[in-house]
Amino acid sequence: MDDPIGEATGWLGMGFNNNDSSFSEGVYYKFSYPAVNVPWFEDQEFNGDTLFYSYGSITALAPEAIGVNGVGGIPGESGSSLTRVENESNYTTFGVLSLSNNLRHSRINASQFYAFESIIADDLLVDSGPVIGSEYTLFPNPTNGRISITSKDGQVVNQFEVYNQMGALVLLKSKPILPYNLDLSGLHSGLYFLSIISDNQVKTERLILR
């Protein structure tokens, strides 16, 4: 879009999560612009100019899709997302509606996420300083091979996953104990993405290996 509407309305984040158990809790929200009237919403008029809002839990999980069994979508909702709200400022999309029957949303995976992340990062003119409110500190970053990862709030981490710019998993560390010294010396220089996975969230940080 020509106008920077994100500056006025806030940003909706996009993310991925390989841990299915994290989807079993919490409420997911959906915003869309249905295009026609349908029998099960006959008391409302949808013609593409009115925002439709709904919410609920995810009841179907597969490697390629997430969804809600027993629920149907309305024509015009295609492309809308399932969004999780972590707090008043963090909203993350994990899937995009591709099939109205049982609200099946194509699941955003690692390669898709990092492909979009790379495009967006190249296009945005933003401050490259530290992310305000991040629960983790990475130092030094850029790094020559080793990076120290600490938590501000005593977070317990289940796993570290490091992905390259193509979305390929290049390093995995299970059950790390913070603070943790992550060894990247076996990787080539370049940009990487570190996913920090805990019981209820996935945080992604950019790493630069010199």
Protein Blocks (a to p, Z undefined) as FASTA:
>chain_A
ZZlfklmnopadddddfblklmmgccdddddddfbdcfklmmbccehjaccddddddfbd
cfkbccdehiacdehigoiacdddfblmbccdfbdcfbfghpiacdddfklmmmmmmmmm
mmpccdfbdcehiabdcdddddfkiacdddfklpacfbdcdddfkopafbdcehiacddd
ddfklpccdddddddddfkbccddddddZZ
